């Protein structure tokens, strides 16, 4: 499945300012693209400075995005 995405802001580390990923809009919902992944939830650390990073999208919202995308194809 290919998600129809609209790219918006970059996500940067709050400590060192390096780019971690990008915010994308899919069916009106914000997700984060990191490399080749679109994630709804992630816990990690900046590879450059070690600052913790967390992002979470409610599971129900993610399921709605996927259902809408499937219906359109």
N, C-alpha and C positions, 0 to 999 in steps of 0.2 A: 504494500500500500504506500502510495506517495501522498504525503500531507501537503495540501495547498497552503503554503506559508507566506506571510508578509513579514519581512524582517524590519525590526525597529532598533532599539538601543543595544549597545554593547554592555555586557556585564563585566565590571572591573573589580579587582581586589580592593577592599576598603583600606588595606594597609599600604601596599606597594603600587597600586594603580595599574597593574598589568591586566590585560584582557583575559577573562576566564571563558567567556562564551557570548552568545547573543540572545536577546529576547526576540521571540517570534510570536506573531498572532496567527492562530489557527482557529478558524470558525469563531472569532471573537474572544478566544481564550489565550492567555499568555503562557507560553512554554519557554524553556531554555534549550538552545542548541549548543552542545559542546562537542566539537569535532563532528563526527558522523552520527551523533545521537541527539534525539529530541527527548528531553527528560521531564518528568512530572514531579520527581522527587530526587534529591541528591544531597548527600552529606560528604564533604571532602575538605581538603586543605589546598591552599594555593601552592603550586609546585615551586614558586619562586621565594616566598617568604614564610610559608607555613600557616598563615591565618586561616582559621576554620571558615567554611562556607556551607550554608544550608539553604535549600529551596524545596518547597513542597506544594503541590497542587492537589486539591481534594480528589480522591479516586473517582468519585461520582462525576465530577466535572470532566476528567479524562475520558471516562467511558462515553459520555455524551459527545465529546469531540470525535471519537473514533466512530460512533454510530452515524453521526452526521456525514462524516467523510465517506463512509461505506455507502450510504444512501445516494450520495451524489455520483458515485462511480458506477 
